[in-house]
Amino acid sequence: MDDSDKMVDWLAQGTEEVVSREALALKLYQSKKDQRPLTVKLGVDPTAPDIHLGHTVVLEKLRQFQELGHHVVFLIGDMTARIGDPSERAAARTALAAKEVAAFAATYVEQAGKILNRDRLFLRYNSEWLGTLSFEATLDLLSKMTLARMLERDEFGQRFKQHVPIHLHELIYPLMQGYDSVALGADVELGGTDQRFNIMTARHVQEAYGQPPEVGIFLPILEGTDGVRRMGKSLGNYIGVNEPPDEMYGKVMSIPDGLIVRWSTLLLGRRADALTTRLEAGENPRVLKAELAYGLVERFWSAEAAAQAGERFDRLFREHEVPSDAPMLDWLLPWRGTALDLVADLPGMPSRSEAKRLLQQRGVTLNGTRLDLGQEVEVPASGGWIKVGKRRYYRFSGRHR
């Protein structure tokens, strides 16, 4: 079991919880003994067109299983996506049309291929078995779970207490995800910590169908570019893996310094202690942030694209002597409107009349370009900076719409 224990230690790095380490070690040992690769499952519901950096935390762990030669299944929840996972939802999700889900699924596979080895990836859709499940089989599946157990889920329990409607199709979601594990004969399932109820339910459902329960591996939830809330498209604080190099680089450079170590560790596998030591020794956080930005652009594009994005970013900020401690504007980008609207909305601007006066005097510069009063302007998704008067600078956070 020594080799298996070492593999568990490696696979457990960066995780929040493994249920359980002993079971994983035993499965790895049995896999090697029988020369049978484990079936490792990651289920994704394509409810939006983009995979963002938050998703890649789990994908990186899945890639480690690929490197060990295991059977990695990228499961597209084209049936479950039409319900929507109720995790952290205060109300029912809007149901998606099958055509919309299919379009999103195609983009997910292409984007996941930037991290996973496509040649060693098994792509499945849960409509293969859920779409043909008879009513009798559905009743049998429903009998595996009690309503009391389902209401233990925080989202359902809170809604029940607050008299917020809970629809029956939402209650079946965890059972559908559990049946996915039965259909695949999953040995291991990966997910964020928000997936704990679903994955623990899958273990229960597998046992009810006479299968050994899968091992659940739970990964941390990545904070978004605001440094507070979880990364998500609906919150406007995400960075998509398909975003152009300049936008990706600029957005990373806009994150709070407090995220540098965590993002570097979770997204690039760098050592937290080494980074912390450098910061405690007085190294400028901007240097470490630039290394993070370079590493992410290199991963999703190329080393050449990363170098060019870094050079363009430095020219934009350094050549115009934008202070690194300039206040950050937490705006949704891209922003479009008139120069007057832009300047009038800046913090500390006393009035619209003052904003008009500054523009008439040509005293406002956006990303190196002086603005005119009647000009239509755009602050790109990659953010940038604005100078008002002789000394006031602001930076845009790059939060995405």
C-alpha positions as CSV (number, residue, x, y, z in Angstrom):
1,M,0.0,0.0,0.0
2,D,3.0,2.3,0.2
3,D,2.8,3.5,-3.4
4,S,-0.9,4.0,-3.1
5,D,-0.5,6.1,0.1
6,K,2.1,8.3,-1.7
7,M,-0.3,8.8,-4.6
8,V,-3.1,9.7,-2.2
9,D,-0.8,12.3,-0.6
10,W,-0.1,13.8,-4.1
11,L,-3.8,13.7,-5.2
12,A,-4.9,15.2,-1.9
13,Q,-2.7,18.3,-2.2
14,G,-4.8,21.4,-2.6
15,T,-8.1,19.7,-1.7
16,E,-10.5,20.6,1.0
17,E,-11.5,17.1,1.8
18,V,-11.3,13.5,0.5
19,V,-14.0,11.1,1.6
20,S,-12.1,9.0,2.3
21,R,-8.4,8.9,2.0
22,E,-8.3,5.2,3.1
23,A,-10.9,4.3,0.5
24,L,-8.9,6.1,-2.2
25,A,-5.7,4.3,-1.2
26,L,-7.5,0.9,-1.4
27,K,-9.0,1.7,-4.8
28,L,-5.6,2.8,-6.1
29,Y,-4.0,-0.4,-4.7
30,Q,-6.7,-2.6,-6.2
31,S,-6.5,-0.8,-9.5
32,K,-2.8,-1.5,-9.8
33,K,-3.2,-5.1,-8.6
34,D,-6.0,-5.8,-11.2
35,Q,-4.4,-3.6,-13.9
36,R,-7.8,-1.9,-14.2
37,P,-7.9,1.9,-14.3
38,L,-10.3,3.7,-12.0
39,T,-13.3,5.5,-13.4
40,V,-12.9,9.1,-12.3
41,K,-15.9,11.4,-12.9
42,L,-16.4,15.1,-13.2
43,G,-19.9,16.2,-14.0
44,V,-20.5,19.7,-15.5
45,D,-23.8,21.3,-16.3
46,P,-23.3,23.6,-19.3
47,T,-25.5,26.5,-18.1
48,A,-23.3,29.3,-19.6
49,P,-20.9,29.4,-22.6
50,D,-17.7,30.0,-20.7
51,I,-15.4,28.0,-18.5
52,H,-13.7,30.3,-16.1
53,L,-10.6,30.0,-13.9
54,G,-12.8,28.8,-11.0
55,H,-13.6,25.7,-13.0
56,T,-10.0,25.0,-13.7
57,V,-9.2,24.2,-10.0
58,V,-11.1,20.9,-10.4
59,L,-9.9,20.3,-14.0
60,E,-6.3,20.5,-12.8
61,K,-6.9,17.8,-10.3
62,L,-8.7,15.7,-12.9
63,R,-5.6,16.0,-15.1
64,Q,-3.5,14.4,-12.3
65,F,-5.7,11.3,-12.5
66,Q,-5.1,11.3,-16.3
67,E,-1.3,11.4,-15.7
68,L,-1.7,8.3,-13.5
69,G,-3.4,6.5,-16.4
70,H,-6.9,6.4,-15.0
71,H,-10.2,6.4,-17.0
72,V,-11.3,10.1,-16.7
73,V,-14.9,10.8,-17.7
74,F,-15.9,14.4,-18.5
75,L,-19.6,14.1,-18.0
76,I,-21.8,16.7,-19.7
77,G,-25.0,17.1,-17.7
78,D,-27.2,17.9,-20.7
79,M,-30.2,16.5,-18.8
80,T,-29.4,17.9,-15.3
81,A,-28.5,21.3,-16.8
82,R,-32.1,21.6,-17.9
83,I,-33.0,21.7,-14.1
84,G,-30.0,23.4,-12.8
85,D,-28.1,22.6,-9.6
86,P,-29.8,24.3,-6.7
87,S,-26.5,24.7,-4.9
88,E,-26.4,28.1,-3.1
89,R,-29.7,29.2,-4.8
90,A,-32.4,31.0,-2.9
91,A,-34.9,30.2,-5.6
92,A,-35.4,27.9,-8.5
93,R,-33.2,28.3,-11.6
94,T,-34.7,29.1,-14.9
95,A,-35.0,26.0,-17.0
96,L,-32.8,25.9,-20.1
97,A,-33.8,24.7,-23.5
98,A,-32.2,21.6,-24.9
99,K,-30.8,23.5,-27.9
100,E,-29.2,26.1,-25.6
101,V,-27.6,23.4,-23.4
102,A,-26.2,21.6,-26.5
103,A,-24.5,24.8,-27.7
104,F,-23.0,25.5,-24.3
105,A,-21.8,21.9,-24.0
106,A,-19.8,22.2,-27.3
107,T,-17.9,25.2,-25.9
108,Y,-17.2,23.4,-22.6
109,V,-15.5,20.5,-24.3
110,E,-13.3,22.8,-26.4
111,Q,-12.2,24.9,-23.4
112,A,-11.6,21.9,-21.1
113,G,-9.2,20.6,-23.8
114,K,-6.9,23.5,-22.8
115,I,-6.2,21.7,-19.5
116,L,-7.1,18.0,-20.0
117,N,-5.5,15.6,-22.5
118,R,-8.2,15.2,-25.1
119,D,-6.8,11.9,-26.3
120,R,-7.3,10.4,-22.9
121,L,-10.6,12.0,-22.1
122,F,-13.9,10.0,-22.2
123,L,-16.8,12.3,-23.1
124,R,-20.2,11.2,-22.0
125,Y,-23.7,12.9,-21.8
126,N,-26.1,11.9,-19.0
127,S,-29.0,12.0,-21.5
128,E,-27.7,8.6,-22.6
129,W,-29.3,7.0,-19.6
130,L,-31.5,9.7,-18.0
131,G,-33.2,10.4,-21.3
132,T,-34.4,6.8,-21.6
133,L,-35.2,6.1,-17.9
134,S,-38.7,4.6,-17.6
135,F,-41.2,5.8,-15.2
136,E,-40.9,2.6,-13.2
137,A,-37.1,3.0,-13.0
138,T,-37.6,6.7,-12.0
139,L,-39.9,5.6,-9.1
140,D,-37.3,3.1,-8.0
141,L,-34.7,5.9,-8.0
142,L,-36.9,8.2,-6.0
143,S,-37.4,5.5,-3.4
144,K,-33.7,5.7,-2.6
145,M,-34.0,9.0,-0.7
146,T,-36.4,10.4,1.9
147,L,-37.8,13.9,1.9
148,A,-36.3,14.5,5.4
149,R,-32.8,13.7,4.1
150,M,-33.3,16.0,1.1
151,L,-34.3,18.9,3.4
152,E,-31.1,18.5,5.2
153,R,-29.6,20.3,2.3
154,D,-29.1,23.9,3.4
155,E,-30.6,25.5,0.3
156,F,-33.8,23.4,0.6
157,G,-34.1,23.7,4.3
158,Q,-33.8,27.5,4.3
159,R,-36.3,27.9,1.5
160,F,-38.7,25.6,3.3
161,K,-38.5,27.6,6.5
162,Q,-38.9,30.9,4.6
163,H,-41.9,29.5,2.6
164,V,-40.0,29.9,-0.7
165,P,-41.4,27.4,-3.3
166,I,-39.4,24.2,-3.8
167,H,-40.3,22.5,-7.0
168,L,-40.3,18.7,-7.2
169,H,-38.0,18.7,-10.2
170,E,-35.4,20.4,-8.0
171,L,-35.6,17.7,-5.4
172,I,-34.7,15.1,-7.9
173,Y,-31.5,16.8,-9.1
174,P,-29.1,15.2,-6.5
175,L,-30.7,11.8,-7.3
176,M,-30.1,12.3,-11.0
177,Q,-26.5,13.2,-10.4
178,G,-26.2,10.1,-8.1
179,Y,-27.7,7.9,-10.9
180,D,-24.9,9.2,-13.2
181,S,-22.4,7.6,-10.9
182,V,-24.3,4.3,-11.0
183,A,-24.5,4.4,-14.8
184,L,-20.8,5.1,-15.1
185,G,-19.7,2.8,-12.2
186,A,-17.7,5.7,-10.9
187,D,-14.9,5.0,-8.5
188,V,-14.0,8.7,-7.8
189,E,-15.9,11.9,-8.3
190,L,-14.5,15.4,-8.2
191,G,-16.3,18.6,-7.3
192,G,-16.1,21.9,-5.5
193,T,-17.1,22.1,-1.8
194,D,-20.5,23.3,-3.0
195,Q,-21.0,19.8,-4.5
196,R,-20.7,18.0,-1.2
197,F,-24.4,17.2,-0.8
198,N,-24.7,15.9,-4.4
199,I,-21.6,13.7,-4.2
200,M,-22.5,12.3,-0.8
201,T,-25.9,11.6,-2.2
202,A,-24.2,9.8,-5.2
203,R,-22.4,7.6,-2.7
204,H,-25.7,6.7,-1.0
205,V,-27.4,6.0,-4.3
206,Q,-24.5,3.7,-5.5
207,E,-24.8,1.7,-2.3
208,A,-28.6,1.4,-2.8
209,Y,-27.9,-0.1,-6.2
210,G,-25.4,-2.5,-4.9
211,Q,-22.2,-0.7,-6.0
212,P,-19.3,0.3,-3.8
213,P,-19.5,4.1,-3.1
214,E,-17.3,6.4,-5.0
215,V,-14.6,8.5,-3.3
216,G,-15.5,12.1,-3.1
217,I,-12.7,14.7,-3.7
218,F,-13.7,18.2,-2.9
219,L,-11.7,21.2,-4.2
220,P,-11.8,24.8,-2.8
221,I,-14.0,27.4,-4.4
222,L,-12.0,30.1,-6.0
223,E,-12.7,33.7,-5.1
224,G,-13.4,36.1,-8.1
225,T,-11.5,39.1,-9.1
226,D,-13.2,41.2,-6.4
227,G,-11.5,39.0,-3.8
228,V,-14.7,38.4,-1.8
229,R,-17.4,36.4,-3.6
230,R,-16.9,33.1,-5.4
231,M,-16.0,33.5,-9.1
232,G,-19.0,33.5,-11.3
233,K,-20.3,34.9,-14.5
234,S,-23.5,36.2,-12.9
235,L,-21.4,38.2,-10.4
236,G,-19.2,39.7,-13.1
237,N,-16.0,38.8,-11.2
238,Y,-14.7,36.0,-13.4
239,I,-11.9,35.4,-16.0
240,G,-12.8,33.1,-18.8
241,V,-10.2,30.7,-20.1
242,N,-10.9,31.8,-23.7
243,E,-10.5,35.5,-23.0
244,P,-7.8,37.2,-25.1
245,P,-4.3,37.3,-23.6
246,D,-4.4,41.1,-23.0
247,E,-7.7,40.9,-21.2
248,M,-6.7,37.9,-19.1
249,Y,-3.3,39.5,-18.2
250,G,-4.9,42.9,-17.3
251,K,-7.7,41.3,-15.2
252,V,-5.2,39.2,-13.2
253,M,-3.1,42.4,-12.6
254,S,-6.2,44.0,-11.2
255,I,-6.9,41.4,-8.4
256,P,-6.4,42.4,-4.8
257,D,-2.9,41.5,-3.5
258,G,-4.5,39.2,-0.9
259,L,-5.4,36.8,-3.7
260,I,-1.9,36.3,-5.1
261,V,-0.8,33.4,-3.0
262,R,-4.1,31.5,-3.2
263,W,-4.6,31.9,-6.9
264,S,-0.9,31.0,-7.6
265,T,-1.4,27.9,-5.5
266,L,-4.7,26.7,-6.8
267,L,-4.3,27.7,-10.4
268,L,-0.7,27.1,-11.1
269,G,0.3,24.6,-8.3
270,R,3.0,26.9,-6.9
271,R,4.2,26.6,-3.3
272,A,2.3,28.9,-0.9
273,D,5.2,29.0,1.6
274,A,7.7,30.2,-1.0
275,L,5.4,33.0,-2.2
276,T,4.6,34.0,1.4
277,T,8.3,34.2,2.2
278,R,8.9,36.5,-0.7
279,L,6.1,38.8,0.3
280,E,7.2,38.9,4.0
281,A,10.7,39.7,2.8
282,G,9.3,42.9,1.3
283,E,9.1,42.0,-2.4
284,N,6.7,44.1,-4.3
285,P,3.4,42.2,-4.7
286,R,3.2,43.5,-8.3
287,V,6.1,41.3,-9.2
288,L,4.4,38.2,-8.0
289,K,1.1,39.2,-9.6
290,A,2.9,39.7,-12.9
291,E,4.3,36.2,-12.6
292,L,0.8,34.9,-12.0
293,A,-0.6,36.8,-14.9
294,Y,2.2,35.5,-17.2
295,G,1.7,31.9,-16.0
296,L,-2.0,31.9,-16.7
297,V,-1.7,33.5,-20.1
298,E,1.1,31.0,-21.0
299,R,-1.1,28.1,-19.9
300,F,-4.2,29.0,-21.9
301,W,-2.4,30.7,-24.9
302,S,1.4,30.5,-25.2
303,A,4.6,31.8,-23.7
304,E,4.8,34.3,-26.6
305,A,1.3,35.6,-26.0
306,A,2.1,36.0,-22.3
307,A,5.3,37.9,-22.9
308,Q,3.6,40.2,-25.4
309,A,0.6,40.8,-23.0
310,G,3.1,41.7,-20.2
311,E,5.0,44.1,-22.4
312,R,1.8,45.9,-23.5
313,F,0.5,46.1,-20.0
314,D,3.8,47.6,-18.8
315,R,3.9,50.1,-21.6
316,L,0.3,51.2,-20.8
317,F,0.9,51.7,-17.1
318,R,4.6,52.3,-16.6
319,E,5.2,54.7,-19.5
320,H,2.4,56.8,-18.2
321,E,3.7,56.5,-14.6
322,V,0.4,55.2,-13.2
323,P,0.9,54.7,-9.4
324,S,0.6,51.0,-8.4
325,D,-1.4,52.1,-5.4
326,A,-3.9,54.1,-7.4
327,P,-7.5,53.4,-6.2
328,M,-9.3,50.6,-7.9
329,L,-12.7,51.2,-9.5
330,D,-14.9,48.2,-9.1
331,W,-16.9,48.7,-12.3
332,L,-18.5,46.1,-14.6
333,L,-16.5,46.1,-17.9
334,P,-16.6,46.7,-20.8
335,W,-18.1,50.1,-20.0
336,R,-19.5,52.3,-22.8
337,G,-20.9,55.8,-22.8
338,T,-20.0,59.4,-23.0
339,A,-16.8,60.9,-21.6
340,L,-19.0,63.2,-19.4
341,D,-20.9,60.2,-18.0
342,L,-17.6,58.4,-17.3
343,V,-15.9,61.3,-15.5
344,A,-19.1,62.4,-13.6
345,D,-19.3,58.8,-12.1
346,L,-15.7,58.8,-10.7
347,P,-15.4,58.8,-6.9
348,G,-14.8,62.2,-5.4
349,M,-16.2,64.1,-8.4
350,P,-18.1,66.9,-6.8
351,S,-20.6,67.5,-9.6
352,R,-21.4,66.9,-13.2
353,S,-20.4,70.6,-13.9
354,E,-16.9,69.9,-12.6
355,A,-16.6,66.9,-14.8
356,K,-17.6,69.0,-17.8
357,R,-15.1,71.7,-16.9
358,L,-12.2,69.1,-16.6
359,L,-13.1,67.7,-20.0
360,Q,-13.4,71.1,-21.6
361,Q,-9.9,71.9,-20.3
362,R,-8.6,68.5,-21.7
363,G,-7.7,67.4,-18.2
364,V,-8.8,63.8,-18.4
365,T,-6.8,60.9,-19.9
366,L,-8.1,57.4,-20.5
367,N,-5.5,54.7,-21.1
368,G,-3.2,57.4,-22.6
369,T,-5.8,59.2,-24.7
370,R,-7.1,62.6,-23.8
371,L,-10.9,62.8,-23.8
372,D,-13.1,65.4,-25.3
373,L,-16.4,66.5,-23.8
374,G,-18.8,65.1,-26.4
375,Q,-16.7,61.9,-27.1
376,E,-18.1,58.4,-26.9
377,V,-15.7,56.2,-25.0
378,E,-15.2,52.6,-24.0
379,V,-13.3,51.1,-21.1
380,P,-12.4,47.6,-22.3
381,A,-12.8,44.4,-20.4
382,S,-9.1,44.3,-19.6
383,G,-9.6,47.5,-17.6
384,G,-6.8,50.2,-17.6
385,W,-6.5,53.5,-16.0
386,I,-7.8,57.1,-16.0
387,K,-6.1,60.3,-15.0
388,V,-8.1,63.3,-13.8
389,G,-6.3,66.6,-13.5
390,K,-2.6,66.6,-12.7
391,R,-2.4,64.0,-10.0
392,R,-5.5,61.9,-9.6
393,Y,-5.3,58.4,-11.0
394,Y,-7.7,55.5,-10.9
395,R,-7.4,51.9,-12.1
396,F,-10.4,49.8,-13.4
397,S,-10.8,46.4,-11.8
398,G,-11.7,44.6,-15.0
399,R,-14.7,42.8,-13.6
400,H,-16.5,41.2,-16.6
401,R,-20.1,41.7,-17.6
